[in-house]
Amino acid sequence: MSVPPPQSGGVAVTAQDWHWRHAGRAQWALSGLDLAIEPGERVLLLGASGSGKSTLLQGLAGLLDSNEDGDETGRLLVDGAPPATRRSRIGMVLQNPDSQVILSRVGDDVAFGMENFNVERAAIWPRVRRALAAVGLDLPLTRETSALSGGQQQRLALAGVLAMNPGLILLDEPTANLDPAGVVEVRDAVAAAVAETGATLVVIEHRTAVWLPVVDRVIVLGDDGRVVADGPPEDTLGRQRDMLRRAGVWVPGTELPAITRHHAPGAPLLDAANLAVGYRAGDGSHDLTFEIARGAITVVTGPNGTGKSALALTLGGLLPPRGGALTADETFAPAPRRRAPVEWKSRELLTRIGSVFQNPEHQFLTATVRDELALGPRALKKDEAAVADICDSLLERLRLTHIADVNPYTLSGGEQRRLSVATVLATAPGLIILDEPTFGQDRNTWEELMRLLAEIADEGTAVVAITHDLDFAALLADHRVELGSWHAGSVASC
């Protein structure tokens, strides 16, 4: 089902020698940016993690304030005026959809933007229903937004944007948390809305293949935030293929790296028997039976809303099971009579199970990247020389050295994800649980993360990854747990 027709067509975007630097950072996120996007153009914006893509979209949405958020020179304009004066014509889906949910009920959240811009009341609710149907979010309008999964939150944010009929649609990795079927469904909903309304589209997505059929232009930002490639998709990706590959762009048709595992999985660490998980009674998945072994990489997949994140929190001892049992091996448990992870103290979890949340900023506690890495080792009373060695090694390995003194909350989404993984690795737990670990990663940082996870698994650490990334599963999974709605999951050896 399509969304309603526009108030007017697309808008023009121009950047003239535009520079932006975030508060507290020495480097310019974007430097001397020059570009022009015509009304109705459909643009795929590419570049390495941290190249300034999200900053550009925030600037176009009028979300950057040079008086508070950073330093700005040059001009960034939407239809010839500062973006902040054109907000009624701009709709944006943020990189972290959790931060875009405003109201407590699904219908109210989609209606919020229209109400804010004085859309007639009689028109609001038909548009709410059509937008929700367009993005495939088949939920009651009264459903609590706090009960939505990350993928459902992405659909909700997009529905809110489409319902407003904006002249400029800005999407920052809008399908990163979606299952494969949902990716195509949401892509098609965006394409239909743009075709019907004539809106200008700028979308950021590291995985290029899904969006290439619906865009007419590709713009690539380099490490310094300048345009390094610009043109029709096939021409740009073909002519600049080697440069784009070096820059970390996911160029279609590029083979995955060869990663060799050197050790077979060992003895079990955790045993799930008829396990039921969920945030409240009736939620999630039930009757899950599987083992997690030392040195094994277990990948958990399944459609949005089936309890994958709830399973991650349950395995991490952060959420009690809704039924069944989750039991640690005696050699892994802190005491023979306390073998359920949910019973363990925080310090006991710190050295046994480390969790990376779906939204990495929820676990940051300090003012710099280096201090965030040092927090866990210091809690374990390691001496400062050992702490420094751990931090330096992880900073280099995960390409974070150049931002070691930066506030974690000012990092890009991909940088935040790598930092959250590094903070868990810093305490060397026996099991690490990662919820969407490859979110926001360019091709280079993705490969580095794959090699790092393979290495720590070979050293005996068990890894559980909640993911929609089928390349990740194909490359590294020893076992796979597939969740489905309201029924038992299946477990397979890979």
N, C-alpha and C positions, 0 to 999 in steps of 0.2 A: 504494500500500500504506500502510495506516495504522500509526501508532505504538501501543505497548501502552497499556492502560487505566491510570488514575491510581491512586496510593495514596489520594488524597483529592482533592476538588474544588479550586476556586479559592480565593485568599486575598484579604483586604481590604487596601486601601492608604489611609492617611490622612496628610495633612500639615496641621499646625496652626501657623500663623504661622512657617513654616520659612524661615530665611535661610541661605544658604551663600555664602562668599567663598573663592576659591582663594588659596592661599599666593602672596604676591608681587603680588597684584592689588588695586587700590584699590576697584574696583567690586564690588558683590555680584552674583554670577551669578544668584541667585534671592533675591527679597526679599519677605518676608511672604506666602509661598505657603500657600494654604488650598485643600484639595480632599479629596474622599473618593471612592474607587473600590470598588464592591461586588464580592464574589467572583463570578467568572465574567463580568464585564463585559469588553468588547472595545473598547479605547480607541485612537484615532489622536491622537497628540500633535503639534501643529503650532506653528509660530512662526518668526520670522526667524532667520537664521544668527547664532549668538551669544546667543540669548535664554535659554539655560540648559537646553535640552531634554536634552542628553546628560548634563549635571550631575545633573539630576533622576533619570535612569535609573541613573546610577552610585550615587547615594544610595540608591535603592530596592534596588539589588543588594548593598548593604553594602560598597561599594568605596571610600567616602570615610572618611577618618580625620581628625577635627578636631584631633588632636594633631600630625599631620604634614602633611596636605594642605591645610588651610585653617581658616577660622573658621565656627562653626555656632551658631545659636540656634534656638529653637522645637523642634518635634518632627516627625520623619518615621518612620512606623510601618508595619510589615507584620504583619497579624494581631495588632495591638496591642502589638507588641514591636519593638525596634530591628532593622533589617534584617540586621545582622551576626549576629544570633542565629537567623535564619531561612534561612540560606544553602542548606540542603538542600532548601528548597521554592522556590528562586528560580533561574531560568536566564536568562542574558543573552547576546545577540550584540552584541559591541562594534562601534563605528563603524568601527574598523580591524581587520578579521579577522586580519591578519597577527600582531597582538599577542596573539591568542587561541589560536594554534597552539602546543601545548606539546610533544607527542611527535613522534617522527620518522616514524611510520607512521600511515596513515589510520585503521585499525581501532583502534589503541591510543589515538589522540587522542580518538575518540568514546567509548571505554570509560573514559577517565580520570575524568570526573565521577562516573560510577556507582561506580567503584572507590574514589574518595575518600569517598563516602558509604555505603560498605559494602553495596552491593547484592550479593545472592548471586551467586557466580561463574557458576552454571549459567544465570542469567537474563541475564547481561551480553551475550554474543555474539549471541543472537537479537535482542536489542533494538538492538545496534549495526547489524546487517544491515537491520532494518526501518527504522531511522531514516535510514540512507544511501539506501535505496530511496525513502523518502518525499520526500527533497529532490532526488532525481534525480542523485545523485553515484555513477555507475556505474563504480567503480574497484576494483581489488583491495584487500583490507584491508592488504596489505603495501606498497602504493604509498607512496613517500616524500612526506611533506607538503611538503618543500622544493621539490618539482617542481610544485606546484599553482599555477594562476593565481589572481589575486585573486578572481574569481568562484567558482572551486572552493573557495577558502578560506572564502568566505561560506557556501557550502553545507555545508562541513565543520563550521563553528562552529554552524550551526543544527542539524545532525544531532546534535551533542554535547548541545545543549540539549534537543531533543525526546526523546532517549533517556533522559534523567533523569526524565521525567514531572513537571516542576515544577508547582507550584500557581500560580506567577507567571512569565509569559514576557515578557521585556523585549527588544525588538528595536530597535537603533539603525541605521536605514537598511539593513535586511537585504538589499535587492535592488539597491543602488546600483551594484554591479560586475557585475550579471548581464545577459546578453543578453535581448531581449524575451520569448522563449519561457521562459527560466529564471525571469523575474520572476513570471509567472503560475504556473509550476509550484511555486515556493517559496511564494508567497502561498497557494496552495491546500493545500499541505502544512501550513502553519501553521493555516489555518482548520479543516482536518480534525482536527488534533491538539487544538485548543481545543474543538471540538464534541464530541470523544470523551471528553476528560478533564475538561472543565469548568473548565479553567485560566483565570485572569485574564490578559488580554493588554494590554500597552501597547507600541505601535509608533510610532517616529518615522520619518517619510518625507516629504521635501519634495514629491514628486509624489503628490498625494492620490488621484488617480482609481483607481489600482490597488487601494487598500485599502478604499475606501468600501463596496464590496459586502459586506465581511466584518466590519465594525466596527459597533457600535451607539451609539458616542458619540465626539464630537470635542471635544478640549480645546485651546485656543490660548493660548500664552504670549506676553505682550507684551515689549517691549524691556527692561523692568525685572524680568522674571522673575515677573510676577504673571499670574493667569488673566484673560484679557480676553474670552474667549468659551467657552461650554461647553454642550453639548446634543446632541440627535440629529443625525446628519450632515446630512441634507437641510435641516433647519430652521436649523441653525447656519450652514452655508455659504450658504444663501439669504438669511437675515436679516442676516448680517454680511458680505455679499459685498464691499462697497466697503472696509470696514475691513480685512478679511483681505487684499484685493489690495494695499492700501497697506502692510501689514505684511510683504509679501513671500511670502505663502502662495500656493501654486499652486492657484488655484481652477479647477475643471474648467470648460471652455467659454470660458475667457479667450483671446482671440486673441494670437498671438505678435507682438512688435514688428516694425515695418517698418524694416529696416536696408538702406541703399543703399550699394552698392559703387561706387567712383568710378574705379577703374583696373583694366584687364585684366592678367592674369598676364604676366610677362616671360620672360626667357631662363631656361633650366634651370640649377639649382644642383647637383642630384644626379641621377644616372642609375642605376637598379637594373636589372640585366640577369640574368634567370634566377636571381634571388637566393633563397637558402635561409636561413632563420633558425631559431634554437632555442638552448636552453641546453646541450643535449647532442645527440649523434648520434641521429637519428630523431625528434626533437621538432619541433613547430611546423609552419610552412608552407613550401612549396617553389615554385621556378620563378616568382617574382614579377618582373614587368617593368613599370616605370613611371618617370615623371620627376617631380621636384619643382621647380617653377619659382618664380622671384622673385615675391612678391606673391600667390601662390596659396595657398588653404586646402585642404589635402588631409585628408579624413576617412577613418580606418581603422576598419572595423567587422567583426563576425563573432562566432560563438559563443565561449563561454568555452573556454579551453584550446587555441586555434588559433594562438597565437604572436603576438598583437598587441603585448603588452609587449616580447617579444623583438625584434620588428621595430622598436619605438621605440628600444630600446637600441642596436640595430645601426645605425639611421639616425643616432643621436647619437654614433657612434664609441666606444661604451662596451662593445660586444660584437662579436666578429668574426663575419663571415658564415659559415654552415655550408657554403655553396657559392655559385657564381655570382659576381657582382661588384657592388660599390657604388662608384661613381666620381664625384668632384666635378668640376665644370667648372673649367677652368684659371684662370678669373678668381676662383673661390671658394677654390681650394686654396691652402695656404700655400707650396707649392713644386711645380714642374711634375712632379717625379718622386714626389711624395707626394700622390696624389689620392684615396687611400682614407681616410675619416675615422678609422678605427681606428688609423691610423699617426700621427695628429696628436698633438702635445703638449697638455697641459692648457691652457696659455695660448693656444695656437692655436685650440682648441675654444671657449674663453671668448668670443672675438669673432666666431665663425662659427656655432656650433651650441649652443643652450642647451636643456637637457632638464629637464622636470618629471616626477618619478617618480610611480608609482602611489600610493606611500606617501610623502607630502611630508615627514614628519618624518625620513626617511632622509637628507635633504640639508641639514638645519639644523646650523649650526656655532657660533652665537654665543648670547649670553644675552638679547638683546632683539631685537624686530622691526626696529627702526631699524638696528641693527648688522648684522643679517642682510642687509638691503637694501644696506647700504654696502659689504659685503664684496667684491663683484665690481668695482664702480667703483674701489675702493681698490687692488685687485690690478692694475688697468689704469693705476695711477699718476695718477688724476685728482686735481686739487686739491680741498681740503675744501669750498670753496664750490660747486663743480660736483657733488660727492657729495651735499651737502645739498639742492641743487635737485632732483636725481634722486630722492632719497628722499622729499622732501616731495610731489612730483608723484605718485609711485606710491602713497604712503600715502593721499592724498586720492582718487585715482582708484579705488582698490580698497577703499575704506571701511575703512582700517586705522589712521587717524590717532589714534583714541581709545585704541589699544592699542600705540602706537609703542614704549613703554618696557617692555612685557610680555615675559616669556620665551616664545619660540615654542612650547615644549612644553606650555604651559598653555592654548593657544588651542583653540577648537572645531575640529572637522574642516573645516568650511567656511572658517573663518578661516585655518587652516593651508594649505589649498589655494590661497587667494588670495595668501597670502604667497609660496608657492613659485613661483607664476606671476610675481609681482612681482620676485623675485630674478633670474629669467631675463631679464625685460625690462630690468632695470637695466644690463645690459652691452650692450644693443642688438645682439644677434647677427643674422646674416643669415637664420638659420633657427631657429625654436623648435619643440620637440617636446613635446607635452603628453599625458600619459597620464591619461585620465579627468579633464579639467580642470573639469567642472561638478559633480563629486562634492560633496555637502554644501551646495550653494548654494540659497538661497531665490530666489524669483522676481526680486527687485530686484537682488541681486548677480549672478544669472545674466544678466540683461539688460545690466548694466554690463560684464560680461566679454565678452558677444557684441559689444558696440559697440567695446570696446577691441581685440579681435582683428581686427575689420573695419578699424579705423583703422590698426593697424600693418601689416596686409596691403596696404592702399592706399598706405602709405608705402614698400612694396617688400620687407617682411619675409615670408619664406615660413613658413607655419604647417602643421604636421602634428598632428592630434589623434586619439588613440586614444579611442574613445567608444562607449557604448551609447545615447547620448542622441540619439534620432531627431530631436528638435526642433532640436538643434544642427546636425545634418547637413542638414536641410531648409533651414535659414536661411542657412548660411554656406558649405557645401561647394562648391568649384569642381570638385574631383575626388574620387572615392570609391574606396577600395581595400577590397574585401570578401574576407576570409580565410575559408577552410574547412579542415577537417581533412584533412591528407595530400594536398592537391592544390593546384594553382595558384590564386592569388587572381585576382579580376577587377577591372578598372579601368574606371571610367566617368566621363565628364564630366557635370557637373550644371548 
